[in-house]
Amino acid sequence: MLETRGVAAVEELVILAGLWAAVSAWTVHFSAAKPELAISNLVVGLTIAALGLCMSMAPERSQDLNFVVLALGVWLIIAPWVVSRDAGTGAILSNVITGACVCLFALTAGGLLMSKRRAG
């Protein structure tokens, strides 16, 4: 039970990172200059937040969703160069840091779930 709570806590961090990714374009002020990157961040961020919510509600069954969240985290990292040219330092830093955090959280939750399965 305690390990499941740890996984749920990590997934709640995924929710927060997803919400940050969704609003970062307006917070870091690159939504007007790079609307395509703003839309990408909004869609990916809301998707990450929704997946994080699903995973925190049922962490025992969320192993496969961790791979999806990991892939979306990688997308956040590479999106400034794929979606728009010359995204700007603020957009690049925001996306890389947020994407790295999402990847770290997904790997941590996956590792906790794997260690729980081995112990159980």
Backbone as ProteinMPNN parsed JSONL, in Angstrom:
{"seq_chain_A": "MLETRGVAAVEELVILAGLWAAVSAWTVHFSAAKPELAISNLVVGLTIAALGLCMSMAPERSQDLNFVVLALGVWLIIAPWVVSRDAGTGAILSNVITGACVCLFALTAGGLLMSKRRAG", "coords_chain_A": {"N_chain_A": [[0.815, -1.192, 0.0], [1.926, 1.252, 0.782], [3.89, 1.658, -1.171], [2.289, 1.977, -3.4], [1.097, 4.39, -2.792], [3.327, 6.011, -3.033], [3.797, 5.86, -5.779], [1.455, 7.074, -6.662], [1.89, 9.623, -5.669], [4.047, 10.451, -7.229], [2.799, 10.446, -9.695], [1.04, 12.512, -9.331], [2.787, 14.614, -9.464], [3.319, 14.428, -12.148], [0.888, 15.323, -13.155], [0.981, 18.026, -12.365], [3.245, 18.884, -13.823], [2.273, 18.495, -16.406], [0.174, 20.353, -16.46], [1.69, 22.688, -16.189], [3.117, 22.584, -18.607], [0.998, 22.973, -20.346], [0.179, 25.632, -19.853], [2.464, 27.07, -20.166], [3.217, 28.491, -22.461], [1.844, 30.874, -22.336], [2.679, 31.827, -19.929], [5.45, 32.056, -20.098], [5.512, 33.689, -22.206], [5.554, 33.17, -25.065], [3.504, 32.641, -26.728], [2.336, 34.345, -28.635], [4.403, 34.823, -30.441], [5.159, 32.275, -31.281], [2.793, 30.541, -32.142], [2.217, 27.932, -33.009], [3.861, 26.276, -31.486], [2.832, 26.904, -29.006], [0.248, 25.805, -29.18], [0.916, 23.116, -29.515], [2.177, 22.632, -27.04], [-0.008, 23.108, -25.347], [-1.858, 21.057, -26.052], [-0.306, 18.698, -25.643], [0.43, 19.07, -22.96], [-2.08, 19.085, -21.608], [-2.843, 16.49, -22.224], [-0.841, 15.011, -20.907], [-1.43, 15.758, -18.267], [-4.022, 14.668, -18.004], [-3.469, 11.926, -18.35], [-1.783, 11.573, -16.153], [-3.631, 11.996, -14.113], [-5.345, 9.806, -14.496], [-3.508, 7.756, -13.976], [-2.829, 8.251, -11.328], [-5.145, 7.619, -10.051], [-5.427, 4.885, -10.374], [-2.851, 3.382, -9.757], [-1.735, 0.794, -9.831], [-2.42, -0.302, -12.229], [-1.217, 1.177, -14.19], [1.11, 0.862, -15.636], [1.577, 0.618, -18.443], [0.77, 3.127, -19.328], [2.768, 4.749, -18.402], [4.788, 4.584, -20.293], [3.679, 5.981, -22.403], [3.482, 8.538, -21.277], [6.198, 8.996, -20.921], [7.031, 9.093, -23.608], [5.632, 11.394, -24.414], [6.915, 13.253, -22.812], [9.459, 13.214, -23.961], [8.728, 14.258, -26.417], [8.048, 16.869, -25.634], [10.599, 17.81, -25.064], [11.899, 17.839, -27.578], [10.2, 19.326, -29.165], [10.465, 22.257, -29.5], [12.342, 22.471, -31.571], [11.338, 20.899, -33.579], [8.701, 21.731, -34.116], [8.765, 24.542, -34.444], [10.869, 27.017, -35.896], [13.7, 28.616, -34.531], [12.809, 29.02, -31.758], [13.274, 30.478, -29.466], [14.925, 31.375, -26.415], [13.531, 31.225, -23.927], [11.28, 29.595, -24.492], [12.555, 27.25, -25.318], [14.057, 26.523, -23.021], [11.958, 26.212, -21.147], [10.456, 24.097, -22.29], [12.402, 22.02, -22.449], [13.202, 21.64, -19.765], [10.713, 21.057, -18.552], [9.941, 18.793, -20.051], [12.055, 17.056, -19.384], [11.565, 16.733, -16.652], [9.042, 15.477, -16.748], [9.767, 13.081, -18.039], [11.53, 12.045, -16.096], [9.737, 11.721, -13.924], [7.964, 9.823, -15.021], [9.691, 7.65, -15.421], [10.468, 7.19, -12.775], [8.012, 6.503, -11.537], [7.447, 4.206, -13.011], [9.621, 2.603, -12.244], [9.088, 2.336, -9.495], [6.693, 0.894, -9.631], [7.593, -1.45, -10.85], [9.361, -2.447, -8.909], [7.546, -2.93, -6.916], [6.039, -4.98, -8.04], [7.958, -7.008, -8.183], [8.449, -7.428, -5.472], [5.995, -8.298, -4.635]], "CA_chain_A": [[0.0, 0.0, 0.0], [2.783, 2.427, 0.874], [4.533, 1.862, -2.462], [1.271, 2.494, -4.307], [0.959, 5.815, -2.492], [4.492, 6.673, -3.615], [3.546, 5.975, -7.211], [0.41, 8.091, -6.837], [2.496, 10.94, -5.423], [4.832, 10.797, -8.421], [1.852, 10.742, -10.766], [0.514, 13.855, -9.09], [3.793, 15.521, -10.027], [3.086, 14.398, -13.601], [-0.251, 16.221, -13.402], [1.458, 19.412, -12.264], [4.119, 19.166, -14.968], [1.408, 18.613, -17.575], [-0.515, 21.649, -16.397], [2.678, 23.72, -16.493], [3.374, 22.55, -20.052], [-0.176, 23.53, -21.035], [0.078, 27.09, -19.7], [3.797, 27.69, -20.246], [3.321, 29.428, -23.583], [1.317, 32.163, -21.902], [3.451, 32.262, -18.765], [6.789, 32.422, -20.566], [5.228, 34.714, -23.219], [5.916, 32.883, -26.454], [2.297, 32.214, -27.441], [2.09, 35.203, -29.79], [5.495, 34.68, -31.403], [5.193, 30.888, -31.771], [1.493, 29.936, -31.802], [2.217, 26.488, -33.263], [4.467, 25.652, -30.312], [1.874, 27.091, -27.912], [-0.814, 24.814, -29.349], [1.522, 21.813, -29.223], [2.343, 22.525, -25.59], [-1.326, 23.03, -24.732], [-2.427, 19.725, -26.282], [0.525, 17.695, -24.973], [0.337, 19.298, -21.52], [-3.373, 18.593, -21.12], [-2.808, 15.028, -22.337], [-0.015, 14.517, -19.808], [-2.187, 15.955, -17.027], [-5.112, 13.689, -17.982], [-2.867, 10.615, -18.098], [-1.34, 11.577, -14.764], [-4.818, 11.835, -13.28], [-5.754, 8.399, -14.617], [-2.521, 6.899, -13.328], [-2.857, 8.433, -9.876], [-6.356, 6.981, -9.545], [-5.218, 3.429, -10.393], [-1.424, 3.222, -10.051], [-1.359, -0.601, -10.086], [-2.719, -0.636, -13.616], [-0.776, 2.277, -15.045], [2.454, 0.602, -16.161], [1.639, 0.921, -19.872], [0.611, 4.565, -19.537], [4.045, 5.405, -18.126], [5.534, 4.676, -21.547], [3.061, 7.071, -23.174], [3.911, 9.789, -20.64], [7.614, 9.133, -21.25], [7.109, 9.545, -25.005], [5.181, 12.787, -24.465], [7.999, 14.042, -22.229], [10.489, 13.342, -25.0], [8.2, 15.206, -27.402], [8.205, 18.222, -25.097], [12.006, 18.201, -25.175], [12.313, 18.103, -28.962], [9.199, 20.136, -29.87], [10.864, 23.587, -29.98], [13.112, 22.383, -32.811], [10.543, 20.217, -34.599], [7.479, 22.474, -34.426], [9.028, 25.904, -34.901], [12.273, 27.411, -36.041], [14.112, 29.71, -33.661], [11.741, 29.125, -30.765], [13.625, 31.423, -28.412], [15.537, 30.758, -25.245], [12.52, 30.929, -22.911], [10.482, 28.444, -24.919], [13.412, 26.067, -25.318], [14.333, 26.135, -21.634], [10.722, 25.743, -20.528], [10.119, 22.782, -22.82], [13.412, 21.019, -22.105], [13.124, 21.362, -18.326], [9.447, 20.384, -18.285], [10.015, 17.457, -20.642], [12.962, 16.231, -18.58], [10.853, 16.398, -15.407], [8.013, 14.486, -17.077], [10.468, 11.81, -18.264], [12.015, 11.575, -14.798], [8.594, 11.264, -13.145], [7.459, 8.584, -15.621], [10.642, 6.574, -15.117], [10.395, 6.922, -11.336], [6.774, 5.763, -11.276], [7.631, 2.873, -13.584], [10.533, 1.86, -11.377], [8.371, 1.979, -8.263], [5.742, -0.166, -9.934], [8.341, -2.683, -11.1], [9.87, -2.974, -7.636], [6.382, -3.445, -6.183], [5.683, -6.277, -8.641], [8.975, -7.995, -7.767], [8.28, -7.724, -4.037], [4.702, -8.916, -4.4]], "C_chain_A": [[0.862, 1.261, 0.0], [3.467, 2.713, -0.455], [3.54, 2.407, -3.481], [1.043, 3.982, -4.053], [2.133, 6.601, -3.05], [4.333, 6.873, -5.103], [2.502, 7.052, -7.471], [0.972, 9.491, -6.615], [3.32, 11.386, -6.624], [3.899, 11.157, -9.568], [1.184, 12.092, -10.561], [1.503, 14.918, -9.551], [3.694, 15.556, -11.552], [1.937, 15.326, -13.962], [0.205, 17.676, -13.377], [2.363, 19.791, -13.434], [3.308, 19.313, -16.249], [0.662, 19.934, -17.609], [0.45, 22.8, -16.691], [2.961, 23.763, -17.998], [2.221, 23.191, -20.819], [-0.225, 25.051, -20.966], [1.41, 27.804, -19.913], [3.918, 28.708, -21.375], [2.837, 30.821, -23.179], [2.075, 32.708, -20.697], [4.829, 32.75, -19.17], [6.705, 33.433, -21.713], [5.811, 34.39, -24.593], [4.694, 32.455, -27.268], [2.033, 33.063, -28.684], [3.157, 35.016, -30.866], [5.518, 33.292, -32.038], [3.877, 30.186, -31.44], [1.449, 28.428, -32.039], [2.836, 25.72, -32.093], [3.541, 25.784, -29.103], [0.75, 26.061, -27.991], [-0.295, 23.416, -29.057], [1.671, 21.611, -27.72], [1.002, 22.386, -24.877], [-1.897, 21.619, -24.855], [-1.634, 18.657, -25.526], [0.429, 17.846, -23.462], [-0.972, 18.798, -20.94], [-3.451, 17.071, -21.198], [-1.998, 14.417, -21.203], [-0.765, 14.641, -18.487], [-3.314, 14.933, -16.909], [-4.575, 12.284, -17.717], [-2.368, 10.506, -16.666], [-2.498, 11.387, -13.804], [-5.297, 10.382, -13.311], [-4.796, 7.481, -13.858], [-2.531, 7.066, -11.816], [-4.096, 7.79, -9.259], [-6.208, 5.464, -9.483], [-3.759, 3.134, -10.706], [-1.005, 1.787, -10.351], [-1.52, -0.967, -11.557], [-2.164, 0.379, -14.602], [0.599, 2.062, -15.669], [2.566, 0.991, -17.64], [1.515, 2.413, -20.149], [1.902, 5.325, -19.229], [4.879, 5.553, -19.394], [4.983, 5.795, -22.432], [3.499, 8.421, -22.609], [5.385, 10.038, -20.932], [7.791, 9.649, -22.682], [6.669, 11.004, -25.14], [6.216, 13.724, -23.836], [9.13, 14.259, -23.219], [10.017, 14.317, -26.078], [8.33, 16.644, -26.91], [9.643, 18.711, -25.249], [12.362, 18.599, -26.602], [11.374, 19.042, -29.72], [9.672, 21.523, -30.299], [11.63, 23.556, -31.3], [12.304, 21.734, -33.929], [9.375, 21.095, -35.059], [7.777, 23.853, -34.988], [10.528, 26.146, -35.013], [12.53, 28.599, -35.128], [13.037, 30.009, -32.606], [12.036, 30.153, -29.689], [14.095, 30.692, -27.167], [14.508, 30.365, -24.19], [11.705, 29.694, -23.243], [11.306, 27.168, -24.87], [13.679, 25.597, -23.893], [13.094, 25.579, -20.949], [10.386, 24.332, -20.996], [11.124, 21.715, -22.399], [13.324, 20.653, -20.625], [11.829, 20.612, -17.991], [9.454, 18.967, -18.842], [10.928, 16.527, -19.866], [12.304, 15.822, -17.265], [9.784, 15.339, -15.663], [8.658, 13.122, -17.309], [10.958, 11.214, -16.952], [10.869, 11.023, -13.953], [8.045, 9.946, -13.697], [8.389, 7.414, -15.322], [10.615, 6.207, -13.642], [9.154, 6.106, -10.999], [6.872, 4.344, -11.83], [8.547, 2.01, -12.744], [9.884, 1.443, -10.074], [7.379, 0.851, -8.497], [6.446, -1.502, -10.187], [8.874, -3.283, -9.808], [8.732, -3.522, -6.781], [5.982, -4.812, -6.724], [6.68, -7.358, -8.239], [8.797, -8.404, -6.322], [7.0, -8.51, -3.78], [4.519, -10.193, -5.074]], "O_chain_A": [[0.558, 2.224, -0.703], [3.614, 3.874, -0.837], [3.91, 3.212, -4.335], [0.821, 4.747, -4.992], [1.962, 7.736, -3.494], [4.687, 7.923, -5.638], [2.647, 7.852, -8.396], [0.574, 10.437, -7.295], [3.298, 12.559, -6.996], [4.184, 12.079, -10.332], [0.803, 12.746, -11.532], [1.102, 15.999, -9.98], [3.953, 16.587, -12.172], [2.003, 16.038, -14.965], [-0.144, 18.46, -14.26], [2.257, 20.893, -13.973], [3.618, 20.159, -17.087], [0.536, 20.56, -18.661], [0.083, 23.769, -17.356], [3.036, 24.838, -18.591], [2.438, 23.871, -21.821], [-0.633, 25.695, -21.932], [1.465, 29.032, -19.844], [4.653, 29.687, -21.248], [3.374, 31.828, -23.641], [2.107, 33.918, -20.476], [5.32, 33.748, -18.642], [7.727, 33.971, -22.138], [6.477, 35.223, -25.209], [4.842, 31.957, -28.384], [1.549, 32.542, -29.689], [2.855, 35.047, -32.059], [5.861, 33.155, -33.212], [3.841, 29.329, -30.557], [0.722, 27.717, -31.345], [2.376, 24.629, -31.755], [3.472, 24.879, -28.27], [0.347, 25.506, -26.969], [-0.985, 22.616, -28.424], [1.334, 20.552, -27.19], [0.887, 21.631, -23.911], [-2.367, 21.051, -23.869], [-2.217, 17.812, -24.848], [0.353, 16.845, -22.75], [-0.978, 18.154, -19.891], [-4.056, 16.434, -20.336], [-2.412, 13.424, -20.605], [-0.735, 13.718, -17.673], [-3.541, 14.388, -15.829], [-5.165, 11.533, -16.94], [-2.514, 9.459, -16.035], [-2.365, 10.696, -12.794], [-5.616, 9.804, -12.272], [-5.225, 6.546, -13.183], [-2.264, 6.107, -11.092], [-4.096, 7.453, -8.075], [-6.808, 4.824, -8.62], [-3.449, 2.681, -11.808], [-0.019, 1.575, -11.056], [-0.824, -1.848, -12.062], [-2.612, 0.428, -15.748], [1.19, 3.012, -16.184], [3.544, 1.622, -18.041], [2.099, 2.911, -21.111], [2.107, 6.426, -19.74], [5.598, 6.54, -19.553], [5.74, 6.474, -23.126], [3.844, 9.335, -23.358], [5.781, 11.18, -21.168], [8.606, 10.537, -22.931], [7.269, 11.764, -25.9], [6.373, 14.861, -24.28], [9.692, 15.351, -23.306], [10.806, 15.109, -26.592], [8.681, 17.537, -27.681], [9.878, 19.887, -25.53], [13.056, 19.595, -26.811], [11.718, 19.507, -30.807], [9.31, 21.951, -31.396], [11.572, 24.516, -32.068], [12.56, 21.992, -35.105], [9.097, 21.186, -36.255], [7.105, 24.292, -35.921], [11.332, 25.543, -34.301], [11.68, 29.476, -34.975], [12.448, 31.09, -32.573], [11.106, 30.654, -29.057], [13.714, 29.551, -26.906], [14.601, 29.281, -23.615], [11.467, 28.847, -22.383], [10.819, 26.125, -24.433], [13.542, 24.412, -23.591], [13.178, 24.575, -20.242], [10.067, 23.467, -20.18], [10.727, 20.611, -22.027], [13.368, 19.473, -20.276], [11.851, 19.644, -17.231], [9.013, 18.037, -18.168], [10.622, 15.346, -19.701], [12.469, 14.688, -16.814], [9.638, 14.404, -14.875], [8.148, 12.111, -16.827], [10.817, 10.013, -16.721], [11.012, 9.97, -13.332], [7.699, 9.051, -12.927], [7.931, 6.315, -15.007], [10.73, 5.031, -13.295], [9.236, 5.127, -10.258], [6.429, 3.392, -11.187], [8.287, 0.823, -12.55], [10.098, 0.329, -9.597], [7.238, -0.043, -7.662], [5.953, -2.556, -9.785], [8.842, -4.501, -9.631], [8.925, -4.465, -6.014], [5.626, -5.704, -5.955], [6.291, -8.497, -7.983], [8.968, -9.572, -5.972], [6.921, -9.291, -2.832], [3.462, -10.812, -4.949]]}, "name": "protein", "num_of_chains": 1, "seq": "MLETRGVAAVEELVILAGLWAAVSAWTVHFSAAKPELAISNLVVGLTIAALGLCMSMAPERSQDLNFVVLALGVWLIIAPWVVSRDAGTGAILSNVITGACVCLFALTAGGLLMSKRRAG"}
